[in-house]
Amino acid sequence: MLILTIRTDKPEAEIGLYNDAAQIDYMDWLAHRQLAETIHLKVDELLTAHGLRLIDVKGIVCFKGPGSFTGLRIGLTVANALAESLVVPCVASQDPGWIETGVKKLLRGENDRPALPEYGAPVHITPQKK
């Protein structure tokens, strides 16, 4: 099973490709405030480097936090949107071995779609100014 992994909880974003539990490739980049503009390009770059396309992805594992509100929101939205459009399962984990945990969940047939973030603290929403 070709698995795409996504981690966007900090300024350095990470994506990876796995064949079941075997790592094919992994990349990270300083995405910081350009995450929304770069994540799709980086996923395409990673797949293209191995002669693959999005349609080849059969599962998605994402890191759900805790971490940056905006980074998690973007990464999990991308993961959920890809999973929905490709009709593949998406699982989320937050432990240090999040990739291994997520791969095991996928191989057991689990699906967290939609994968939800864990921010590590209540979200603070600023009241609207009048």
Secondary structure by P-SEA (a helix, b strand, c coil): cbbbbbbccccbbbbbccccccccccccccccccccccaaaaaaaaaaaaccccccccbbbbbcccccaaaaaaaaaaaaaaaaaacbbbbbbcccaaaaaaaaaaaacccccccccccccccccccccc
